[in-house]
Amino acid sequence: FDDCRDFDGCIYAKNCSDILELLMQISAEYSSHRIFYEQVCSGLMKQALSLLIRHKAIPAAKKQDLGRKNNTVHSVKLQRDVSNSALAKHFGYHPVHINRIVRDYTRMSLHKYVLFCRITNAIKMLSETDSTLTLIASETGFADSSHFANAFKKFTGKRPGEFRRG
């Protein structure tokens, strides 16, 4: 990279879930082939690269603080009941604060982040297993297969069955 010397060497980015999430968004967007998907992928890649450089520049003390938030945000994905109040109780935060942590860290509302994580897990299951759509919906935390199919189409541009068929 001629314009950014920070990319000249190897960059080891431990606990950069925000970058991983962006890369998964790029993958889903690229697979969808929705209108302007190339421009969206380009923008997400620029964001991921910028965050990677920022991560490299953050002092160690700040990284520890971000690591605690990172653990909180990732634990959100493991919870079935992801209401603000349930998460606040689980992590010992005020409900407004837990939503702010998720929004600051992921640039998504708590609701959108949870849906994104569920869809990402569903994409993996659709790609790697022969599980039924009903089972995938249940395993990824959706109330029913109809809600799963609608959310999946909103995020990827395809119904789950269409996605599985390629």
C-alpha positions as a printed Julia matrix, in Angstrom:
166×3 Matrix{Float64}:
   0.0     0.0    0.0
   1.61    3.23  -1.14
  -0.75    5.51   0.76
  -0.79    3.73   4.14
   2.48    2.48   5.6
   0.61    0.7    8.42
  -0.3    -2.06   5.95
   3.31   -2.72   4.92
   3.9    -5.33   7.61
   1.91   -8.1    9.18
  -0.95   -6.97  11.41
  -2.08   -9.32  14.15
  -5.53   -8.29  15.29
  -6.62  -10.25  18.34
 -10.22   -9.78  19.56
 -11.33   -7.71  16.55
 -14.85   -8.99  16.34
 -15.99   -5.74  14.75
 -13.73   -6.47  11.78
 -14.89  -10.08  11.64
 -18.51   -8.94  11.62
 -17.75   -6.55   8.74
 -16.1    -9.37   6.79
 -19.18  -11.53   7.33
 -21.35   -8.62   6.15
 -19.17   -8.36   3.03
 -19.61  -12.08   2.41
 -23.39  -11.92   2.81
 -23.63   -8.8    0.65
 -21.44  -10.3   -2.08
 -23.5   -13.5   -2.08
 -26.75  -11.56  -2.38
 -25.88   -9.75  -5.61
 -28.41   -7.09  -4.66
 -28.34   -3.82  -6.54
 -25.1    -1.89  -5.8
 -23.66   -4.85  -3.86
 -20.17   -4.11  -5.24
 -20.25   -0.54  -3.9
 -21.55   -1.74  -0.52
 -18.79   -4.39  -0.35
 -16.18   -1.77  -1.22
 -17.42    0.55   1.52
 -17.49   -2.24   4.09
 -13.95   -3.29   3.12
 -12.69    0.29   3.54
 -14.35    0.38   6.95
 -12.75   -2.95   7.94
  -9.3    -1.79   6.84
  -9.72    1.51   8.68
 -10.74   -0.3   11.86
  -7.77   -2.62  11.49
  -5.42    0.38  11.4
  -7.26    1.97  14.33
  -6.88   -1.28  16.28
  -3.15   -1.22  15.64
  -2.93    2.37  16.92
  -4.97    1.97  20.14
  -2.86    1.94  23.34
  -2.8    -1.31  25.36
  -4.9     0.06  28.28
  -7.65    1.1   25.89
  -7.51   -2.37  24.24
  -8.21   -4.0   27.61
 -11.31   -1.83  28.04
 -12.44   -2.68  24.51
 -11.79   -6.35  25.26
 -14.26   -6.21  28.16
 -16.87   -4.61  25.89
 -16.02   -7.18  23.21
 -16.74  -10.03  25.65
 -20.05   -8.39  26.61
 -21.1    -7.94  22.99
 -20.14  -11.48  22.01
 -22.01  -12.89  24.97
 -25.11  -11.17  23.61
 -25.08  -13.67  20.75
 -25.28  -16.58  23.18
 -28.4   -15.39  24.95
 -31.87  -16.55  23.89
 -33.65  -13.69  25.68
 -31.96  -10.63  24.24
 -34.17   -7.89  25.58
 -32.36   -4.89  27.01
 -33.63   -5.64  30.51
 -32.64   -9.33  30.4
 -29.17   -8.5   29.13
 -28.77   -5.68  31.63
 -29.59   -8.07  34.46
 -27.23  -10.73  33.11
 -24.25   -8.36  32.69
 -24.98   -5.99  35.57
 -25.58   -2.92  33.4
 -28.48   -0.5   33.09
 -30.72   -1.44  30.09
 -29.9     1.8   28.26
 -26.18    1.26  28.84
 -26.2    -2.29  27.4
 -27.86   -0.98  24.25
 -25.27    1.83  24.03
 -22.39   -0.65  24.41
 -23.75   -2.78  21.58
 -24.41    0.25  19.36
 -20.96    1.77  20.04
 -19.18   -1.48  19.39
 -21.13   -2.78  16.39
 -22.68    0.39  14.94
 -25.99   -1.47  15.01
 -28.9    -1.39  17.39
 -29.1    -4.32  19.78
 -32.02   -5.75  17.82
 -30.26   -5.47  14.45
 -27.03   -6.91  15.85
 -28.81   -9.93  17.28
 -30.61  -10.5   13.96
 -27.31  -10.13  12.11
 -25.66  -12.73  14.37
 -28.58  -15.11  13.98
 -28.56  -14.75  10.19
 -24.78  -15.24  10.11
 -25.17  -18.47  12.09
 -28.02  -19.53   9.82
 -25.86  -18.95   6.73
 -23.21  -21.19   8.23
 -25.76  -23.9    9.04
 -27.34  -23.67   5.59
 -23.92  -24.01   3.99
 -22.51  -26.75   6.21
 -25.46  -28.93   7.22
 -28.54  -30.6    5.8
 -30.67  -29.46   8.75
 -34.25  -28.48   8.01
 -35.15  -24.82   7.82
 -37.39  -25.26  10.86
 -34.5   -26.69  12.88
 -32.14  -23.94  11.7
 -34.71  -21.31  12.65
 -35.02  -22.81  16.12
 -31.26  -23.3   16.59
 -30.51  -19.71  15.62
 -33.07  -18.25  18.03
 -36.01  -17.38  15.77
 -39.53  -17.84  17.12
 -40.69  -19.64  13.98
 -39.58  -20.47  10.44
 -41.7   -17.68   8.92
 -39.92  -14.99  10.99
 -36.6   -16.65  10.11
 -37.36  -16.67   6.37
 -38.46  -13.01   6.34
 -35.44  -11.81   8.34
 -33.09  -13.92   6.21
 -34.45  -12.44   2.99
 -34.19   -8.91   4.38
 -30.5    -9.41   5.22
 -29.37  -11.5    2.24
 -31.88  -10.78  -0.53
 -32.73  -14.49  -0.81
 -35.04  -16.89   0.99
 -33.16  -19.55   3.01
 -34.05  -22.32   0.54
 -32.84  -20.23  -2.4
 -29.61  -19.48  -0.55
 -29.01  -23.17   0.15
 -29.56  -24.12  -3.49
 -27.0   -21.53  -4.53
